[in-house]
Amino acid sequence: MNANVHPLLAPEQLAALQSEVAGLVVEALNLETAPGEIDPDASLFGDGLGLDSIDILEVALVVSKRYGFQLRADDENNVRIFTSLRTLTEHIATHRTQ
């Protein structure tokens, strides 16, 4: 999906949501980085943000509580959803109920 186009949100709304999601990730995992320092296209795993599967489960729990929909551990799309901050934000924008 183009970084500046989302069917449900204007670019500035998507940017605000992405900033909010970055803050949730930093807070949930007690990361020693500022939310604005997270590259939205960097991998959440490995050489990117360095998250592991336990971290992703924690992020999924926080996202589910905040945005009112379930991110399931057995979802076949999890690799795509959690590729980067941008892909996670786009998924939230599409599925959120709150």
C-alpha atoms as an extended CHARMM CRD file, in Angstrom:
* protein
*
        98  EXT
         1         1  MET       CA              0.0000000000        0.0000000000        0.0000000000  PROA      1               0.0000000000
         2         2  ASN       CA              1.3180000000        3.4620000000       -0.8460000000  PROA      2               0.0000000000
         3         3  ALA       CA              2.6180000000        5.1750000000        2.2730000000  PROA      3               0.0000000000
         4         4  ASN       CA              0.5140000000        8.2690000000        1.6180000000  PROA      4               0.0000000000
         5         5  VAL       CA             -2.7670000000        6.6450000000        0.6200000000  PROA      5               0.0000000000
         6         6  HSD       CA             -5.1950000000        4.7160000000        2.7970000000  PROA      6               0.0000000000
         7         7  PRO       CA             -8.8400000000        4.0730000000        1.9210000000  PROA      7               0.0000000000
         8         8  LEU       CA            -10.1340000000        5.0910000000        5.3650000000  PROA      8               0.0000000000
         9         9  LEU       CA             -7.7830000000        7.8340000000        6.5310000000  PROA      9               0.0000000000
        10        10  ALA       CA             -6.3470000000       11.0390000000        5.1380000000  PROA      10              0.0000000000
        11        11  PRO       CA             -2.5180000000       11.1310000000        5.0730000000  PROA      11              0.0000000000
        12        12  GLU       CA             -2.3390000000       13.3550000000        8.1580000000  PROA      12              0.0000000000
        13        13  GLN       CA             -4.6820000000       11.0100000000       10.0650000000  PROA      13              0.0000000000
        14        14  LEU       CA             -2.5770000000        8.0050000000        9.0990000000  PROA      14              0.0000000000
        15        15  ALA       CA              0.5810000000        9.8460000000       10.2110000000  PROA      15              0.0000000000
        16        16  ALA       CA             -1.0420000000       10.6790000000       13.5620000000  PROA      16              0.0000000000
        17        17  LEU       CA             -2.1250000000        7.0580000000       14.0310000000  PROA      17              0.0000000000
        18        18  GLN       CA              1.3730000000        5.8490000000       13.1450000000  PROA      18              0.0000000000
        19        19  SER       CA              2.8370000000        8.1660000000       15.7760000000  PROA      19              0.0000000000
        20        20  GLU       CA              0.3220000000        6.8870000000       18.3270000000  PROA      20              0.0000000000
        21        21  VAL       CA              1.1260000000        3.2520000000       17.5040000000  PROA      21              0.0000000000
        22        22  ALA       CA              4.8580000000        3.9550000000       17.8050000000  PROA      22              0.0000000000
        23        23  GLY       CA              4.1930000000        5.3910000000       21.2600000000  PROA      23              0.0000000000
        24        24  LEU       CA              2.2230000000        2.3040000000       22.2670000000  PROA      24              0.0000000000
        25        25  VAL       CA              5.0390000000        0.0190000000       21.1160000000  PROA      25              0.0000000000
        26        26  VAL       CA              7.6770000000        2.0130000000       23.0040000000  PROA      26              0.0000000000
        27        27  GLU       CA              5.5560000000        2.1520000000       26.1590000000  PROA      27              0.0000000000
        28        28  ALA       CA              4.4420000000       -1.4920000000       26.0840000000  PROA      28              0.0000000000
        29        29  LEU       CA              7.9800000000       -2.7720000000       25.6700000000  PROA      29              0.0000000000
        30        30  ASN       CA              9.7730000000       -0.1070000000       27.7300000000  PROA      30              0.0000000000
        31        31  LEU       CA             12.0470000000        0.6300000000       24.7810000000  PROA      31              0.0000000000
        32        32  GLU       CA             14.8620000000        3.0960000000       25.2290000000  PROA      32              0.0000000000
        33        33  THR       CA             14.0000000000        4.9850000000       22.0660000000  PROA      33              0.0000000000
        34        34  ALA       CA             11.6350000000        7.8250000000       21.2930000000  PROA      34              0.0000000000
        35        35  PRO       CA              8.5570000000        6.9200000000       19.2330000000  PROA      35              0.0000000000
        36        36  GLY       CA              9.5690000000        9.4480000000       16.5740000000  PROA      36              0.0000000000
        37        37  GLU       CA             12.9080000000        7.6950000000       16.1220000000  PROA      37              0.0000000000
        38        38  ILE       CA             11.2970000000        4.4910000000       14.8710000000  PROA      38              0.0000000000
        39        39  ASP       CA             11.6750000000        4.2390000000       11.0970000000  PROA      39              0.0000000000
        40        40  PRO       CA              8.1610000000        3.3950000000        9.8710000000  PROA      40              0.0000000000
        41        41  ASP       CA              9.5560000000        1.1430000000        7.1310000000  PROA      41              0.0000000000
        42        42  ALA       CA             12.2250000000       -0.6420000000        9.1860000000  PROA      42              0.0000000000
        43        43  SER       CA             11.6240000000       -4.2340000000       10.1640000000  PROA      43              0.0000000000
        44        44  LEU       CA             10.0960000000       -4.7240000000       13.5910000000  PROA      44              0.0000000000
        45        45  PHE       CA             12.1830000000       -7.9040000000       13.8980000000  PROA      45              0.0000000000
        46        46  GLY       CA             15.9160000000       -8.5690000000       13.8050000000  PROA      46              0.0000000000
        47        47  ASP       CA             18.1080000000       -5.7490000000       12.5280000000  PROA      47              0.0000000000
        48        48  GLY       CA             15.2340000000       -3.2770000000       12.5450000000  PROA      48              0.0000000000
        49        49  LEU       CA             13.6340000000       -2.5960000000       15.9190000000  PROA      49              0.0000000000
        50        50  GLY       CA             14.8910000000       -5.9580000000       17.1950000000  PROA      50              0.0000000000
        51        51  LEU       CA             11.6130000000       -7.3450000000       18.5160000000  PROA      51              0.0000000000
        52        52  ASP       CA             11.1450000000      -11.0530000000       19.1450000000  PROA      52              0.0000000000
        53        53  SER       CA              7.9930000000      -13.1750000000       19.1750000000  PROA      53              0.0000000000
        54        54  ILE       CA              7.2660000000      -12.4030000000       22.8470000000  PROA      54              0.0000000000
        55        55  ASP       CA              7.5310000000       -8.6710000000       22.1280000000  PROA      55              0.0000000000
        56        56  ILE       CA              5.1240000000       -9.0450000000       19.2100000000  PROA      56              0.0000000000
        57        57  LEU       CA              2.6230000000      -10.8390000000       21.4570000000  PROA      57              0.0000000000
        58        58  GLU       CA              2.8440000000       -7.9500000000       23.9270000000  PROA      58              0.0000000000
        59        59  VAL       CA              2.3200000000       -5.4120000000       21.1330000000  PROA      59              0.0000000000
        60        60  ALA       CA             -0.6410000000       -7.4360000000       19.8370000000  PROA      60              0.0000000000
        61        61  LEU       CA             -2.2330000000       -7.3840000000       23.2980000000  PROA      61              0.0000000000
        62        62  VAL       CA             -1.8080000000       -3.6200000000       23.6950000000  PROA      62              0.0000000000
        63        63  VAL       CA             -3.0990000000       -2.9540000000       20.1640000000  PROA      63              0.0000000000
        64        64  SER       CA             -6.1050000000       -5.2190000000       20.7410000000  PROA      64              0.0000000000
        65        65  LYS       CA             -7.0220000000       -3.4070000000       23.9510000000  PROA      65              0.0000000000
        66        66  ARG       CA             -6.4990000000        0.0730000000       22.5200000000  PROA      66              0.0000000000
        67        67  TYR       CA             -8.1750000000       -0.3490000000       19.1360000000  PROA      67              0.0000000000
        68        68  GLY       CA            -10.8850000000       -2.9030000000       19.8980000000  PROA      68              0.0000000000
        69        69  PHE       CA            -10.0210000000       -5.8180000000       17.6320000000  PROA      69              0.0000000000
        70        70  GLN       CA             -8.1150000000       -9.0620000000       18.0480000000  PROA      70              0.0000000000
        71        71  LEU       CA             -4.6700000000       -9.6970000000       16.6350000000  PROA      71              0.0000000000
        72        72  ARG       CA             -4.4980000000      -13.4660000000       16.8760000000  PROA      72              0.0000000000
        73        73  ALA       CA             -1.2830000000      -15.4430000000       17.3090000000  PROA      73              0.0000000000
        74        74  ASP       CA             -2.4190000000      -17.9470000000       14.6720000000  PROA      74              0.0000000000
        75        75  ASP       CA             -3.3100000000      -15.3500000000       12.0090000000  PROA      75              0.0000000000
        76        76  GLU       CA             -1.5980000000      -16.3490000000        8.7730000000  PROA      76              0.0000000000
        77        77  ASN       CA             -1.1100000000      -12.6450000000        7.9640000000  PROA      77              0.0000000000
        78        78  ASN       CA              0.9730000000      -11.8510000000       11.0640000000  PROA      78              0.0000000000
        79        79  VAL       CA              4.2550000000      -11.8310000000        9.1680000000  PROA      79              0.0000000000
        80        80  ARG       CA              2.8380000000       -9.1550000000        6.8510000000  PROA      80              0.0000000000
        81        81  ILE       CA              1.0130000000       -7.2510000000        9.6160000000  PROA      81              0.0000000000
        82        82  PHE       CA              4.1150000000       -7.0150000000       11.7980000000  PROA      82              0.0000000000
        83        83  THR       CA              6.6250000000       -6.3560000000        9.0080000000  PROA      83              0.0000000000
        84        84  SER       CA              7.0580000000       -2.7070000000       10.0100000000  PROA      84              0.0000000000
        85        85  LEU       CA              5.4530000000        0.0940000000       11.9540000000  PROA      85              0.0000000000
        86        86  ARG       CA              3.8170000000        1.2370000000        8.7110000000  PROA      86              0.0000000000
        87        87  THR       CA              2.2190000000       -2.1570000000        7.9500000000  PROA      87              0.0000000000
        88        88  LEU       CA              1.0130000000       -2.5010000000       11.5420000000  PROA      88              0.0000000000
        89        89  THR       CA             -0.4910000000        0.9950000000       11.4230000000  PROA      89              0.0000000000
        90        90  GLU       CA             -2.2390000000        0.2880000000        8.1170000000  PROA      90              0.0000000000
        91        91  HSD       CA             -3.7030000000       -2.9170000000        9.5500000000  PROA      91              0.0000000000
        92        92  ILE       CA             -4.9520000000       -1.0470000000       12.6180000000  PROA      92              0.0000000000
        93        93  ALA       CA             -6.4570000000        1.7060000000       10.4570000000  PROA      93              0.0000000000
        94        94  THR       CA             -8.3870000000       -0.8870000000        8.4750000000  PROA      94              0.0000000000
        95        95  HSD       CA             -9.6290000000       -3.0090000000       11.3940000000  PROA      95              0.0000000000
        96        96  ARG       CA             -9.9770000000       -0.7260000000       14.4140000000  PROA      96              0.0000000000
        97        97  THR       CA            -13.3340000000       -0.3520000000       16.1320000000  PROA      97              0.0000000000
        98        98  GLN       CA            -12.2160000000        2.3260000000       18.6040000000  PROA      98              0.0000000000
